Amino acid sequence: MGFWSWRGTGRGAKVTRRYPDRLSTHQLWMVSLSAPVSRDRTASRTTLYPFTRIDDDSARSWLAEQWEISTRDELVGRLDDLSRTGYRARAYQLTGVAPLAWDAALYVDIARRGFACGLIGEGEAWTALKNIVPAVAGAYGSWGEYADHYLLGRQVWREGLRGTADAGFPAPQAAADAHLRALLDPGNRASPWNLAPWNVIRRPERAR
């Protein structure tokens, strides 16, 4: 799997035209779990739809090329795997730490793309995201802790690609580090992690 090698065209209508309603604080928090994965300029970090412009074909192609997902059953099976064991099982064997954040970020990203290309409906996508909230919210106390475990999981995953055909696909670790620093920067008004601080998921849901 060559993550992040796919680039969408971004030629469709703005996503806000199809989905004009702003997310609630809880919804934005859940979507923001995939923010570490979403480094591309076409990515939307404040809507359930994963791109800033409607591009269902890119979502469909990305799932097929990167995850070999082309059916609803394959999508559901992959989400189930990531929620139960994912890559953190191998990471635990190597490091003694099970970085749930890495699997959670991939889980949310895949669910959003599955919604974008019609493999699951909007309600089903929100249900999928809600299903991992207890585990993630219970495992971490801040976006900083979540980011640290995401990077650990990514490092273990990259090491596992050495010597394979996909070894050259991942972006350099420095790119991932810089992206996480930007998300955690308190002065970054565009960061979804500043728009939905970690503890909002423990408070009553409200409109933004």
GIVEN-V54974 format. One record per residue. N is the residue number from 1. RES is the residue in one letter. SS is DSSP state (helix for helix, strand for strand, loop for the rest). NEAR is the number of other ideal C-beta (glycine too) atoms within 12 Angstrom. Layout:
n->N res->RES ss->SS near->NEAR
n->N res->RES ss->SS near->NEAR
This chain:
n->1 res->M ss->loop near->27
n->2 res->G ss->loop near->19
n->3 res->F ss->loop near->32
n->4 res->W ss->loop near->30
n->5 res->S ss->loop near->18
n->6 res->W ss->loop near->28
n->7 res->R ss->loop near->18
n->8 res->G ss->loop near->32
n->9 res->T ss->loop near->19
n->10 res->G ss->loop near->21
n->11 res->R ss->loop near->16
n->12 res->G ss->loop near->23
n->13 res->A ss->loop near->17
n->14 res->K ss->strand near->19
n->15 res->V ss->helix near->31
n->16 res->T ss->helix near->20
n->17 res->R ss->helix near->14
n->18 res->R ss->helix near->22
n->19 res->Y ss->loop near->27
n->20 res->P ss->loop near->12
n->21 res->D ss->loop near->18
n->22 res->R ss->loop near->18
n->23 res->L ss->loop near->32
n->24 res->S ss->loop near->23
n->25 res->T ss->helix near->26
n->26 res->H ss->helix near->26
n->27 res->Q ss->helix near->33
n->28 res->L ss->helix near->35
n->29 res->W ss->helix near->40
n->30 res->M ss->helix near->40
n->31 res->V ss->helix near->43
n->32 res->S ss->helix near->46
n->33 res->L ss->helix near->49
n->34 res->S ss->helix near->45
n->35 res->A ss->loop near->41
n->36 res->P ss->loop near->44
n->37 res->V ss->loop near->39
n->38 res->S ss->loop near->38
n->39 res->R ss->loop near->27
n->40 res->D ss->loop near->28
n->41 res->R ss->loop near->15
n->42 res->T ss->loop near->28
n->43 res->A ss->strand near->37
n->44 res->S ss->loop near->37
n->45 res->R ss->loop near->41
n->46 res->T ss->loop near->36
n->47 res->T ss->loop near->34
n->48 res->L ss->loop near->40
n->49 res->Y ss->loop near->41
n->50 res->P ss->loop near->41
n->51 res->F ss->strand near->40
n->52 res->T ss->loop near->29
n->53 res->R ss->strand near->28
n->54 res->I ss->loop near->27
n->55 res->D ss->loop near->31
n->56 res->D ss->helix near->27
n->57 res->D ss->helix near->23
n->58 res->S ss->helix near->30
n->59 res->A ss->helix near->42
n->60 res->R ss->helix near->26
n->61 res->S ss->helix near->23
n->62 res->W ss->helix near->39
n->63 res->L ss->helix near->37
n->64 res->A ss->helix near->22
n->65 res->E ss->helix near->23
n->66 res->Q ss->helix near->27
n->67 res->W ss->helix near->32
n->68 res->E ss->loop near->17
n->69 res->I ss->loop near->32
n->70 res->S ss->loop near->22
n->71 res->T ss->loop near->19
n->72 res->R ss->helix near->19
n->73 res->D ss->helix near->14
n->74 res->E ss->helix near->20
n->75 res->L ss->helix near->36
n->76 res->V ss->helix near->24
n->77 res->G ss->helix near->20
n->78 res->R ss->helix near->34
n->79 res->L ss->helix near->37
n->80 res->D ss->helix near->20
n->81 res->D ss->helix near->21
n->82 res->L ss->helix near->36
n->83 res->S ss->helix near->28
n->84 res->R ss->helix near->19
n->85 res->T ss->loop near->18
n->86 res->G ss->loop near->30
n->87 res->Y ss->loop near->38
n->88 res->R ss->helix near->36
n->89 res->A ss->helix near->22
n->90 res->R ss->helix near->22
n->91 res->A ss->helix near->30
n->92 res->Y ss->helix near->21
n->93 res->Q ss->helix near->14
n->94 res->L ss->helix near->19
n->95 res->T ss->helix near->20
n->96 res->G ss->loop near->11
n->97 res->V ss->loop near->23
n->98 res->A ss->loop near->26
n->99 res->P ss->loop near->36
n->100 res->L ss->helix near->37
n->101 res->A ss->helix near->43
n->102 res->W ss->helix near->43
n->103 res->D ss->helix near->43
n->104 res->A ss->helix near->45
n->105 res->A ss->helix near->45
n->106 res->L ss->helix near->39
n->107 res->Y ss->helix near->43
n->108 res->V ss->helix near->44
n->109 res->D ss->helix near->48
n->110 res->I ss->helix near->44
n->111 res->A ss->helix near->45
n->112 res->R ss->helix near->45
n->113 res->R ss->helix near->44
n->114 res->G ss->helix near->40
n->115 res->F ss->helix near->38
n->116 res->A ss->helix near->40
n->117 res->C ss->loop near->33
n->118 res->G ss->loop near->21
n->119 res->L ss->loop near->33
n->120 res->I ss->loop near->31
n->121 res->G ss->loop near->18
n->122 res->E ss->helix near->24
n->123 res->G ss->helix near->12
n->124 res->E ss->helix near->22
n->125 res->A ss->helix near->37
n->126 res->W ss->helix near->25
n->127 res->T ss->helix near->19
n->128 res->A ss->helix near->36
n->129 res->L ss->helix near->39
n->130 res->K ss->helix near->26
n->131 res->N ss->helix near->24
n->132 res->I ss->helix near->34
n->133 res->V ss->helix near->30
n->134 res->P ss->helix near->16
n->135 res->A ss->helix near->24
n->136 res->V ss->helix near->38
n->137 res->A ss->helix near->27
n->138 res->G ss->helix near->15
n->139 res->A ss->helix near->26
n->140 res->Y ss->loop near->26
n->141 res->G ss->loop near->17
n->142 res->S ss->loop near->20
n->143 res->W ss->helix near->37
n->144 res->G ss->helix near->21
n->145 res->E ss->helix near->24
n->146 res->Y ss->helix near->39
n->147 res->A ss->helix near->35
n->148 res->D ss->helix near->26
n->149 res->H ss->helix near->35
n->150 res->Y ss->helix near->44
n->151 res->L ss->helix near->32
n->152 res->L ss->helix near->34
n->153 res->G ss->helix near->38
n->154 res->R ss->helix near->37
n->155 res->Q ss->helix near->27
n->156 res->V ss->helix near->31
n->157 res->W ss->helix near->34
n->158 res->R ss->helix near->29
n->159 res->E ss->helix near->20
n->160 res->G ss->helix near->22
n->161 res->L ss->helix near->20
n->162 res->R ss->loop near->15
n->163 res->G ss->loop near->10
n->164 res->T ss->loop near->15
n->165 res->A ss->loop near->11
n->166 res->D ss->loop near->19
n->167 res->A ss->loop near->16
n->168 res->G ss->loop near->16
n->169 res->F ss->loop near->20
n->170 res->P ss->loop near->28
n->171 res->A ss->loop near->21
n->172 res->P ss->loop near->16
n->173 res->Q ss->helix near->18
n->174 res->A ss->helix near->12
n->175 res->A ss->helix near->19
n->176 res->A ss->helix near->31
n->177 res->D ss->helix near->22
n->178 res->A ss->helix near->18
n->179 res->H ss->helix near->32
n->180 res->L ss->helix near->33
n->181 res->R ss->helix near->22
n->182 res->A ss->helix near->25
n->183 res->L ss->helix near->36
n->184 res->L ss->helix near->29
n->185 res->D ss->loop near->18
n->186 res->P ss->loop near->15
n->187 res->G ss->loop near->11
n->188 res->N ss->loop near->19
n->189 res->R ss->loop near->12
n->190 res->A ss->loop near->18
n->191 res->S ss->loop near->27
n->192 res->P ss->helix near->35
n->193 res->W ss->helix near->39
n->194 res->N ss->helix near->24
n->195 res->L ss->helix near->27
n->196 res->A ss->loop near->32
n->197 res->P ss->loop near->23
n->198 res->W ss->helix near->30
n->199 res->N ss->helix near->17
n->200 res->V ss->helix near->27
n->201 res->I ss->helix near->34
n->202 res->R ss->helix near->20
n->203 res->R ss->loop near->15
n->204 res->P ss->loop near->11
n->205 res->E ss->loop near->20
n->206 res->R ss->loop near->16
n->207 res->A ss->loop near->12
n->208 res->R ss->loop near->18
